[in-house]
Each structure stands twice: as C-alpha cells, then as structure tokens.
Amino acid sequence: MKKKLLALAVGAAIAAPVSALANAELYGRINLSVDHFDGKEAGVPGGIGYDEQSGTYQLNSNKSYFGVRGGADLTAGLRGFYQLEFGVNVDEGVTGDDLLFTRNSFVGIESGFGSVQAGRFDTPLRAMGASVDQFRDMRYADFANIVAGEWRADNIIQYSTPQIADMLTITVATVAPENDADVTGSGVDNNKLFDTFSVSAMFDMDGFYAGVAYDKNNYGTQVGNGLYLSDAYSDNINDVGVSSIGLGDSNDIYRVVAGMDMDALEVGLLLQQAEDNGSSDKNRSYLLSAGFELSDMIKLKAQYGQTDFRLQGTSNFSARQATIGADYMLGQQTKTYIYTTRQEVDGDRHFAVVGIGAEHRF
C-alpha cells in the first residue's frame, strides 16, 4: 500500500509541471552557412572597409535562436500570451559577447478589442518589412545591410487592433521613457510616453498585401544595423552598417511595402525614406524581391536593393546589393540552400559572398 501511495505521489509530482507546460511550445531555428567572403579591407582606397579579411572562408550562425511561447484563457473573455526568445551563436563560444541575448520577448493579453504586449521586440515598422525579405536573417544577404531602421526596441509597449473587415490591422507602439530623458541613448529627449513611437497599417487580402509605417526617433543605427564597418570611410563613422551611413543616432523613418503571394510565385516591394533628426541628411531606399517554387522541394529566390545617400556637406553616393539563391527542402523542418550576394558602393565592389548552408526549425 505504501509503495502504491509513493508511486502515486511521484506520478503527481511529475504530472504537475507537465500540466503547467501543456500550453507552452518550444521552438527555434539553427541556421549555419559556410561562406566565402571577398571584400574591401580597412584602409583600401575607393570604398568602405570591413574588418574581416578578404578572401576568407567562414562558418556563420545566421541569427540562430530558440524560445518558448504559449498562452492561456483568462477571465472576462481575455487570453494571456507570452514569448521568451534568445539568440545564440552556435558556431562559437563566449568571446566577450553574451552567450545568450534577448530577441523578441514579451507578455500580453488579447481579446475582441485586439492585443496589448510589452517587452523587447521588433517595432511595427521592422515587422512589416519581414514579408518582402527573401533572405531575412542571413548575415551577408539580409536587407538590413542596405536599408536602415531595422530596430528591435527595448522597453516597448504595443497595441494591435483586431483585423478590421478581415483585411486591415493597425499597430501602435511606444518606447517607455523610464524616468530617463535620454533612455534611447540617442541624444534626443524621450521623457514623454510618445516621444519615441512606431505605427503601421497593414492590409492583407487573398494573397495581396500592402502596408505603411512610420517610426519617430528610431535609433536602430545606435545599436547597430546591418554589418559593422571599420572607420575607414570617415572619421565620424564607426561601427555602423552601410545602410546607416549619414544618419544620426535618432531618425524619422517612413516605409511602404507591397507584395503578392500567387501560389508558386512571390513578389515584394519596399520603399523607404530615413531622415536624421539633427541635420538634413537622409537615405532613400528601395527593395525588390521574388521567390518561385519550382516544386514542393525547390525554391528559387532573388533580391535587389539600393540606398541613395544625401549627406549634408558631402558628395552624394549610392549603395546597391543583389542576391540570388535556391532552397532545397529535405523535409518540413529542414532545408539546405545556396546563395551569392554582391554589394557595391558607387559601382565599386564592396563585398561579394558565395555561401552554402542548412537550416533546421523545431
């Protein structure tokens, strides 16, 4: 009898946490590629220099991550939800950077009125752009290397409407001041609730989508956007991506996206203007993308982006990036891929990369 009671007690102890986790989902992605990088080295005349050596082979973890998410029904018709997501560099150990770093993590509630969430996650402007990027999160091919404003904000609070007429969703987010006039670290005061905010309106119907977004005091350039450069280009530019050159620490950004998903064919367009709050400097960008599924296993992809820089007291110039690639599905969760990308600054090769890799989702 005692043995039976002990077995029941152990079983209950095991079942309790299992029951508590019944609504939780473990998810993630491991994405590794072997890349041959050929680019301008720091100090080479005619362009911006990368700190990486030219003509090298690299093993890169392309924004691999894991997390847990879930939700539960609450009282009064409410539902609570949460997500804890962490990035991890699976190709190396700790070398001065954190082993794990927070990605999109939040807690929120939703009902017929829409949803409210708070934490650290992509601004509505950044989230809207994901739909047109065929090479999102790839180190050398992500459109963040050519388009400014890709900001995952700290201390962000967001409200999203329910889908209006089954077509339109409006999202508004603000960065909380936290009793700090310059909580963004941008040099621009942020002591009121909506001194720094992001808003988007997204229309989605029968495979066609379009959206507009605006960020006030976006400081994505402050925390790094795209690949990091050396300071070879200018004495006052250091550790920012080519997409952020000429922009200050705080910027106003306008973005428009549109696209269609026609079964086998996907096409996307992005238009954007980013303006430095402290000067008349601005970046104007556009991106075109396409994907075509040859079969259930093979998908061809192509993408082209350009940013025109209009800098006060400096000669204007342009940066362009073109990428093509193909995915081969090994199953519902695993694929291999090959790609090549090339970036030019005023027609002078900035870098060229050829890579092959694999991605597994769980």
VOPAGU-2260 file (C-alpha; in pm, 1 decimal, decimal comma):
REM VOPAGU-2260
SITE   aa  ch    i         X         Y         Z
SITE  MET   A    0       0,0       0,0       0,0
SITE  LYS   A    1     281,3     237,9      91,1
SITE  LYS   A    2     452,1     157,4    -238,1
SITE  LYS   A    3     132,8     240,8    -425,6
SITE  LEU   A    4      96,1     570,3    -239,7
SITE  LEU   A    5     460,5     653,7    -309,3
SITE  ALA   A    6     412,7     577,2    -678,6
SITE  LEU   A    7     104,4     798,0    -690,2
SITE  ALA   A    8     290,8    1081,8    -516,9
SITE  VAL   A    9     584,9    1059,5    -759,1
SITE  GLY   A   10     345,0    1046,0   -1052,9
SITE  ALA   A   11     161,0    1353,9    -929,1
SITE  ALA   A   12     488,6    1542,3    -881,3
SITE  ILE   A   13     589,2    1463,7   -1237,9
SITE  ALA   A   14     246,7    1536,5   -1384,8
SITE  ALA   A   15     210,0    1876,1   -1218,8
SITE  PRO   A   16     483,1    2059,7   -1415,4
SITE  VAL   A   17     385,8    1871,8   -1732,3
SITE  SER   A   18      30,9    2001,4   -1691,8
SITE  ALA   A   19     159,1    2352,7   -1626,2
SITE  LEU   A   20     359,0    2340,2   -1950,7
SITE  ALA   A   21      73,7    2193,9   -2155,5
SITE  ASN   A   22      16,8    2527,9   -2332,7
SITE  ALA   A   23     387,6    2601,3   -2383,2
SITE  GLU   A   24     568,5    2546,3   -2712,0
SITE  LEU   A   25     943,1    2509,4   -2750,9
SITE  TYR   A   26    1057,9    2642,7   -3086,4
SITE  GLY   A   27    1371,2    2760,3   -3258,6
SITE  ARG   A   28    1597,4    2767,0   -3559,9
SITE  ILE   A   29    1956,1    2664,8   -3627,4
SITE  ASN   A   30    2095,3    2820,9   -3944,3
SITE  LEU   A   31    2460,6    2763,6   -4036,9
SITE  SER   A   32    2637,4    2852,4   -4360,4
SITE  VAL   A   33    2986,7    2816,8   -4500,0
SITE  ASP   A   34    3062,1    3148,0   -4672,0
SITE  HIS   A   35    3345,8    3265,1   -4891,7
SITE  PHE   A   36    3383,0    3636,6   -4819,5
SITE  ASP   A   37    3570,2    3865,4   -5058,3
SITE  GLY   A   38    3552,5    4232,3   -4961,4
SITE  LYS   A   39    3732,0    4559,7   -4922,3
SITE  GLU   A   40    3971,5    4560,3   -4631,5
SITE  ALA   A   41    4000,5    4855,5   -4395,5
SITE  GLY   A   42    4204,1    5136,3   -4548,8
SITE  VAL   A   43    4171,5    5019,1   -4909,6
SITE  PRO   A   44    4107,5    5326,0   -5131,2
SITE  GLY   A   45    3780,7    5354,9   -5316,0
SITE  GLY   A   46    3529,5    5238,3   -5061,2
SITE  ILE   A   47    3432,2    5141,8   -4711,4
SITE  GLY   A   48    3634,6    4868,5   -4544,9
SITE  TYR   A   49    3514,2    4570,1   -4347,3
SITE  ASP   A   50    3715,1    4447,9   -4051,7
SITE  GLU   A   51    3702,2    4093,2   -4186,2
SITE  GLN   A   52    3990,0    3975,5   -4402,3
SITE  SER   A   53    3930,7    3948,2   -4774,5
SITE  GLY   A   54    3914,7    3610,2   -4945,5
SITE  THR   A   55    3836,7    3402,9   -4635,7
SITE  TYR   A   56    3612,5    3106,0   -4563,0
SITE  GLN   A   57    3378,4    3149,0   -4267,7
SITE  LEU   A   58    3127,2    2939,2   -4076,2
SITE  ASN   A   59    2842,5    3171,4   -3979,3
SITE  SER   A   60    2544,8    3128,7   -3748,2
SITE  ASN   A   61    2274,7    3329,3   -3925,2
SITE  LYS   A   62    2072,4    3458,1   -3630,6
SITE  SER   A   63    2000,2    3116,0   -3483,0
SITE  TYR   A   64    1763,7    3124,0   -3185,7
SITE  PHE   A   65    1538,0    2926,3   -2955,3
SITE  GLY   A   66    1249,0    3013,9   -2730,7
SITE  VAL   A   67     931,6    2915,7   -2554,1
SITE  ARG   A   68     587,3    3063,0   -2615,6
SITE  GLY   A   69     232,0    2995,8   -2513,4
SITE  GLY   A   70     -85,1    3130,4   -2362,9
SITE  ALA   A   71    -388,5    3055,4   -2152,5
SITE  ASP   A   72    -750,9    3164,4   -2127,4
SITE  LEU   A   73    -820,0    3415,5   -1850,2
SITE  THR   A   74   -1137,0    3560,1   -1702,6
SITE  ALA   A   75   -1373,4    3805,7   -1873,9
SITE  GLY   A   76   -1302,0    3669,2   -2222,6
SITE  LEU   A   77    -933,8    3755,9   -2207,4
SITE  ARG   A   78    -641,4    3540,2   -2314,2
SITE  GLY   A   79    -288,1    3581,6   -2188,0
SITE  PHE   A   80      13,5    3506,1   -2405,1
SITE  TYR   A   81     390,0    3519,0   -2371,9
SITE  GLN   A   82     714,8    3455,9   -2555,5
SITE  LEU   A   83    1075,5    3428,4   -2435,6
SITE  GLU   A   84    1321,8    3417,0   -2724,9
SITE  PHE   A   85    1701,4    3405,9   -2714,3
SITE  GLY   A   86    1960,5    3434,3   -2988,3
SITE  VAL   A   87    2264,1    3207,4   -2978,5
SITE  ASN   A   88    2578,6    3186,6   -3189,2
SITE  VAL   A   89    2601,0    2811,7   -3242,1
SITE  ASP   A   90    2934,7    2829,6   -3423,3
SITE  GLU   A   91    3140,5    2971,9   -3136,2
SITE  GLY   A   92    3169,5    3010,2   -2760,2
SITE  VAL   A   93    3177,3    3317,1   -2541,6
SITE  THR   A   94    3432,1    3568,7   -2672,3
SITE  GLY   A   95    3335,8    3887,1   -2494,3
SITE  ASP   A   96    2970,6    3875,7   -2604,4
SITE  ASP   A   97    2686,6    3722,0   -2406,7
SITE  LEU   A   98    2631,3    3353,1   -2472,7
SITE  LEU   A   99    2256,3    3422,5   -2499,1
SITE  PHE   A  100    2092,1    3750,8   -2591,8
SITE  THR   A  101    1728,1    3852,2   -2580,3
SITE  ARG   A  102    1535,7    3862,0   -2905,2
SITE  ASN   A  103    1159,2    3908,6   -2936,6
SITE  SER   A  104    1033,6    3852,2   -2580,5
SITE  PHE   A  105     709,0    3981,5   -2432,9
SITE  VAL   A  106     395,4    3919,7   -2228,3
SITE  GLY   A  107      47,8    4035,3   -2324,8
SITE  ILE   A  108    -328,9    3994,2   -2326,7
SITE  GLU   A  109    -576,3    3975,7   -2612,6
SITE  SER   A  110    -950,0    3973,1   -2669,7
SITE  GLY   A  111   -1206,0    4114,9   -2908,4
SITE  PHE   A  112   -1050,6    4459,1   -2856,6
SITE  GLY   A  113    -718,5    4346,5   -3003,4
SITE  SER   A  114    -394,0    4277,4   -2817,1
SITE  VAL   A  115    -153,8    4459,6   -2587,3
SITE  GLN   A  116     200,4    4339,7   -2523,4
SITE  ALA   A  117     519,1    4471,9   -2364,2
SITE  GLY   A  118     883,5    4369,3   -2359,6
SITE  ARG   A  119    1162,0    4372,0   -2618,9
SITE  PHE   A  120    1065,5    4307,8   -2980,9
SITE  ASP   A  121    1062,5    4442,3   -3336,4
SITE  THR   A  122     896,6    4776,5   -3397,1
SITE  PRO   A  123     584,1    4759,8   -3617,7
SITE  LEU   A  124     788,3    4918,6   -3897,8
SITE  ARG   A  125    1050,6    4645,5   -3882,7
SITE  ALA   A  126     795,5    4365,5   -3850,6
SITE  MET   A  127     614,1    4491,5   -4159,1
SITE  GLY   A  128     928,5    4467,0   -4371,0
SITE  ALA   A  129     981,0    4096,3   -4297,4
SITE  SER   A  130     724,2    3998,8   -4558,7
SITE  VAL   A  131     935,3    4124,1   -4852,0
SITE  ASP   A  132    1281,1    3999,2   -4746,4
SITE  GLN   A  133    1359,0    3667,2   -4916,5
SITE  PHE   A  134    1695,4    3643,8   -4733,9
SITE  ARG   A  135    1594,3    3763,8   -4388,0
SITE  ASP   A  136    1846,2    3699,9   -4108,1
SITE  MET   A  137    2125,4    3592,7   -4346,1
SITE  ARG   A  138    2444,1    3765,7   -4233,6
SITE  TYR   A  139    2552,5    3890,4   -4575,0
SITE  ALA   A  140    2219,1    3895,1   -4760,1
SITE  ASP   A  141    1966,3    4039,6   -4512,1
SITE  PHE   A  142    1821,5    4366,2   -4642,1
SITE  ALA   A  143    1935,0    4533,1   -4317,4
SITE  ASN   A  144    2271,1    4564,9   -4495,4
SITE  ILE   A  145    2116,8    4806,8   -4743,8
SITE  VAL   A  146    1806,1    4951,9   -4568,6
SITE  ALA   A  147    1818,8    5143,0   -4238,5
SITE  GLY   A  148    1578,7    5121,4   -3945,2
SITE  GLU   A  149    1575,7    4751,5   -3852,4
SITE  TRP   A  150    1518,4    4808,3   -3481,2
SITE  ARG   A  151    1433,0    4559,9   -3206,9
SITE  ALA   A  152    1340,7    4804,8   -2932,9
SITE  ASP   A  153    1387,2    4773,9   -2556,6
SITE  ASN   A  154    1109,0    4883,4   -2317,7
SITE  ILE   A  155     846,0    4877,9   -2589,3
SITE  ILE   A  156     467,0    4869,0   -2533,5
SITE  GLN   A  157     240,7    4782,3   -2826,4
SITE  TYR   A  158    -128,6    4772,3   -2915,6
SITE  SER   A  159    -267,5    4594,9   -3225,0
SITE  THR   A  160    -626,8    4617,2   -3339,8
SITE  PRO   A  161    -820,7    4305,4   -3434,5
SITE  GLN   A  162    -833,7    4259,1   -3811,0
SITE  ILE   A  163   -1077,7    4522,3   -3938,1
SITE  ALA   A  164   -1313,9    4392,8   -4210,0
SITE  ASP   A  165   -1092,2    4083,3   -4227,1
SITE  MET   A  166    -831,6    4292,1   -4411,2
SITE  LEU   A  167    -671,2    4572,5   -4209,3
SITE  THR   A  168    -459,1    4564,6   -3892,6
SITE  ILE   A  169    -327,4    4881,1   -3723,9
SITE  THR   A  170     -41,2    4859,7   -3473,5
SITE  VAL   A  171      91,7    5134,8   -3245,1
SITE  ALA   A  172     396,4    5102,9   -3018,7
SITE  THR   A  173     585,9    5336,5   -2787,2
SITE  VAL   A  174     921,1    5315,9   -2608,5
SITE  ALA   A  175     874,9    5387,0   -2236,4
SITE  PRO   A  176    1090,6    5675,3   -2100,7
SITE  GLU   A  177    1168,5    5501,2   -1765,9
SITE  ASN   A  178    1244,8    5832,0   -1587,1
SITE  ASP   A  179    1534,1    5897,2   -1824,6
SITE  ALA   A  180    1523,3    6193,2   -2060,8
SITE  ASP   A  181    1755,8    6006,1   -2296,7
SITE  VAL   A  182    1665,6    5641,2   -2236,4
SITE  THR   A  183    1731,1    5566,8   -2602,9
SITE  GLY   A  184    2091,5    5684,0   -2573,9
SITE  SER   A  185    2034,7    5883,2   -2891,6
SITE  GLY   A  186    2085,6    6235,0   -2757,8
SITE  VAL   A  187    1717,8    6313,4   -2826,0
SITE  ASP   A  188    1487,1    6369,5   -2530,0
SITE  ASN   A  189    1243,6    6087,5   -2465,4
SITE  ASN   A  190    1065,5    6188,7   -2145,8
SITE  LYS   A  191     705,4    6163,6   -2266,1
SITE  LEU   A  192     513,8    5847,6   -2347,4
SITE  PHE   A  193     502,5    5908,4   -2723,7
SITE  ASP   A  194     830,1    6094,8   -2783,5
SITE  THR   A  195     954,6    5773,3   -2945,5
SITE  PHE   A  196     697,4    5558,2   -3123,3
SITE  SER   A  197     624,7    5331,2   -3421,4
SITE  VAL   A  198     296,9    5283,4   -3607,3
SITE  SER   A  199     191,8    5065,8   -3900,2
SITE  ALA   A  200    -120,4    4984,8   -4102,2
SITE  MET   A  201    -120,4    4650,8   -4285,6
SITE  PHE   A  202    -373,2    4541,6   -4548,8
SITE  ASP   A  203    -388,9    4169,0   -4633,8
SITE  MET   A  204    -644,0    4003,4   -4863,8
SITE  ASP   A  205    -634,6    3693,5   -5084,6
SITE  GLY   A  206    -259,0    3681,7   -5131,7
SITE  PHE   A  207    -213,9    4057,5   -5182,1
SITE  TYR   A  208     -69,8    4270,5   -4902,1
SITE  ALA   A  209      32,4    4632,3   -4861,0
SITE  GLY   A  210     132,9    4845,7   -4566,7
SITE  VAL   A  211     262,9    5182,3   -4449,8
SITE  ALA   A  212     465,0    5252,0   -4135,4
SITE  TYR   A  213     633,2    5541,1   -3955,2
SITE  ASP   A  214     894,2    5546,1   -3678,8
SITE  LYS   A  215     955,5    5861,5   -3473,2
SITE  ASN   A  216    1303,3    5872,4   -3316,2
SITE  ASN   A  217    1410,9    5533,4   -3447,5
SITE  TYR   A  218    1759,7    5470,8   -3310,5
SITE  GLY   A  219    1828,9    5139,2   -3478,5
SITE  THR   A  220    2155,1    5288,4   -3607,3
SITE  GLN   A  221    2262,9    5345,7   -3247,0
SITE  VAL   A  222    2255,0    4974,3   -3162,4
SITE  GLY   A  223    2384,0    4850,6   -3497,6
SITE  ASN   A  224    2207,1    4795,9   -3828,2
SITE  GLY   A  225    2341,5    4556,3   -4085,7
SITE  LEU   A  226    2706,7    4455,1   -4095,5
SITE  TYR   A  227    2958,3    4652,4   -3893,3
SITE  LEU   A  228    3209,4    4866,6   -4079,0
SITE  SER   A  229    3551,6    4987,1   -3983,5
SITE  ASP   A  230    3603,9    5363,2   -3955,9
SITE  ALA   A  231    3794,3    5373,2   -4285,7
SITE  TYR   A  232    3517,3    5563,1   -4461,9
SITE  SER   A  233    3507,7    5866,3   -4234,4
SITE  ASP   A  234    3647,9    5981,1   -3903,9
SITE  ASN   A  235    3299,8    6032,9   -3759,6
SITE  ILE   A  236    3156,4    5697,0   -3865,0
SITE  ASN   A  237    3238,6    5390,8   -3661,0
SITE  ASP   A  238    3068,5    5057,9   -3601,9
SITE  VAL   A  239    2756,7    5116,4   -3810,6
SITE  GLY   A  240    2625,0    4941,6   -4119,5
SITE  VAL   A  241    2640,8    5087,9   -4469,4
SITE  SER   A  242    2261,8    5127,8   -4452,0
SITE  SER   A  243    2306,1    5376,7   -4166,1
SITE  ILE   A  244    2581,1    5597,8   -4308,6
SITE  GLY   A  245    2492,0    5964,7   -4286,5
SITE  LEU   A  246    2216,4    5906,5   -4031,0
SITE  GLY   A  247    2244,6    6029,3   -3675,2
SITE  ASP   A  248    2158,4    5842,1   -3358,8
SITE  SER   A  249    1787,6    5923,2   -3390,1
SITE  ASN   A  250    1588,9    5919,8   -3713,7
SITE  ASP   A  251    1238,8    5950,6   -3852,2
SITE  ILE   A  252    1162,4    5670,5   -4098,7
SITE  TYR   A  253     879,5    5626,4   -4349,0
SITE  ARG   A  254     827,4    5280,0   -4503,3
SITE  VAL   A  255     587,7    5134,7   -4761,6
SITE  VAL   A  256     563,9    4766,3   -4856,7
SITE  ALA   A  257     352,2    4574,7   -5105,7
SITE  GLY   A  258     352,2    4225,6   -5246,4
SITE  MET   A  259     164,3    3926,2   -5378,4
SITE  ASP   A  260     176,2    3556,2   -5296,9
SITE  MET   A  261      42,3    3373,6   -5601,5
SITE  ASP   A  262      87,6    3010,8   -5500,6
SITE  ALA   A  263     421,8    2931,3   -5668,3
SITE  LEU   A  264     528,1    3296,4   -5720,1
SITE  GLU   A  265     601,5    3560,7   -5456,2
SITE  VAL   A  266     690,1    3922,6   -5534,6
SITE  GLY   A  267     762,8    4207,8   -5294,4
SITE  LEU   A  268     844,7    4579,5   -5297,4
SITE  LEU   A  269     974,0    4810,8   -5024,1
SITE  LEU   A  270    1015,4    5190,7   -5042,0
SITE  GLN   A  271    1165,5    5393,8   -4759,0
SITE  GLN   A  272    1299,5    5732,2   -4654,7
SITE  ALA   A  273    1506,0    5778,1   -4336,4
SITE  GLU   A  274    1581,6    6130,2   -4207,8
SITE  ASP   A  275    1837,6    6234,6   -3947,3
SITE  ASN   A  276    1668,8    6443,1   -3677,2
SITE  GLY   A  277    1981,6    6652,2   -3622,1
SITE  SER   A  278    2056,3    6750,1   -3983,2
SITE  SER   A  279    1923,1    6741,5   -4337,8
SITE  ASP   A  280    2093,9    6405,8   -4408,7
SITE  LYS   A  281    1864,8    6137,4   -4544,2
SITE  ASN   A  282    1866,8    5792,6   -4702,4
SITE  ARG   A  283    1621,1    5683,9   -4969,9
SITE  SER   A  284    1590,1    5310,1   -5029,9
SITE  TYR   A  285    1401,2    5060,1   -5238,3
SITE  LEU   A  286    1398,2    4680,2   -5247,0
SITE  LEU   A  287    1256,8    4432,9   -5499,8
SITE  SER   A  288    1227,8    4062,1   -5419,7
SITE  ALA   A  289    1088,7    3746,7   -5578,3
SITE  GLY   A  290    1057,4    3379,0   -5497,5
SITE  PHE   A  291     945,3    3097,2   -5725,2
SITE  GLU   A  292     869,0    2739,4   -5617,9
SITE  LEU   A  293     979,1    2503,8   -5892,9
SITE  SER   A  294     837,6    2213,3   -5693,1
SITE  ASP   A  295     750,0    2116,9   -5336,7
SITE  MET   A  296    1124,3    2079,3   -5274,5
SITE  ILE   A  297    1295,3    2358,6   -5472,2
SITE  LYS   A  298    1250,8    2734,2   -5439,1
SITE  LEU   A  299    1443,9    2997,3   -5638,5
SITE  LYS   A  300    1494,5    3341,8   -5483,4
SITE  ALA   A  301    1624,5    3680,5   -5598,4
SITE  GLN   A  302    1650,7    4024,7   -5438,3
SITE  TYR   A  303    1784,8    4367,9   -5530,0
SITE  GLY   A  304    1810,6    4675,8   -5308,7
SITE  GLN   A  305    1951,0    5025,7   -5340,3
SITE  THR   A  306    2001,3    5315,3   -5099,6
SITE  ASP   A  307    2079,7    5668,0   -5215,5
SITE  PHE   A  308    2259,7    5878,3   -4955,3
SITE  ARG   A  309    2201,1    6254,3   -4945,1
SITE  LEU   A  310    2453,3    6390,3   -4698,0
SITE  GLN   A  311    2496,8    6749,6   -4586,9
SITE  GLY   A  312    2834,2    6890,0   -4698,5
SITE  THR   A  313    2936,8    6559,0   -4859,3
SITE  SER   A  314    2914,7    6416,7   -5210,3
SITE  ASN   A  315    2603,9    6207,1   -5256,4
SITE  PHE   A  316    2650,3    5837,9   -5332,0
SITE  SER   A  317    2459,7    5510,9   -5367,1
SITE  ALA   A  318    2491,7    5155,9   -5234,8
SITE  ARG   A  319    2343,5    4855,6   -5413,7
SITE  GLN   A  320    2309,7    4489,4   -5324,1
SITE  ALA   A  321    2194,7    4198,6   -5541,8
SITE  THR   A  322    2137,5    3843,0   -5417,2
SITE  ILE   A  323    2022,1    3519,7   -5577,7
SITE  GLY   A  324    1979,5    3177,8   -5418,7
SITE  ALA   A  325    1792,9    2849,2   -5405,6
SITE  ASP   A  326    1642,1    2641,2   -5124,1
SITE  TYR   A  327    1611,6    2262,8   -5129,9
SITE  MET   A  328    1368,1    2118,8   -4876,6
SITE  LEU   A  329    1478,6    1796,7   -4706,7
SITE  GLY   A  330    1157,6    1783,1   -4502,4
SITE  GLN   A  331     900,1    2010,8   -4344,1
SITE  GLN   A  332    1151,2    2141,8   -4090,0
SITE  THR   A  333    1487,3    2117,6   -4267,9
SITE  LYS   A  334    1633,0    2272,0   -4580,9
SITE  THR   A  335    1967,8    2325,0   -4748,8
SITE  TYR   A  336    2044,2    2632,1   -4955,7
SITE  ILE   A  337    2299,8    2806,4   -5173,4
SITE  TYR   A  338    2326,9    3178,8   -5241,7
SITE  THR   A  339    2553,0    3452,0   -5370,1
SITE  THR   A  340    2534,7    3822,9   -5291,2
SITE  ARG   A  341    2727,0    4129,8   -5401,8
SITE  GLN   A  342    2725,1    4481,4   -5259,6
SITE  GLU   A  343    2861,5    4786,5   -5440,3
SITE  VAL   A  344    2916,4    5142,8   -5322,0
SITE  ASP   A  345    2909,1    5383,0   -5617,0
SITE  GLY   A  346    2981,8    5097,1   -5855,7
SITE  ASP   A  347    3291,7    4983,3   -5665,7
SITE  ARG   A  348    3264,8    4629,3   -5527,2
SITE  HIS   A  349    3220,7    4641,4   -5152,9
SITE  PHE   A  350    3192,0    4269,4   -5092,4
SITE  ALA   A  351    3099,4    3951,7   -5276,4
SITE  VAL   A  352    2996,2    3634,5   -5093,7
SITE  VAL   A  353    2913,4    3280,7   -5204,1
SITE  GLY   A  354    2763,6    3050,8   -4941,3
SITE  ILE   A  355    2608,0    2711,8   -4884,0
SITE  GLY   A  356    2419,9    2618,6   -4570,5
SITE  ALA   A  357    2146,2    2434,7   -4387,1
SITE  GLU   A  358    1858,0    2540,0   -4165,0
SITE  HIS   A  359    1655,1    2331,2   -3920,5
SITE  ARG   A  360    1345,2    2458,7   -3744,8
SITE  PHE   A  361    1180,7    2300,0   -3444,1
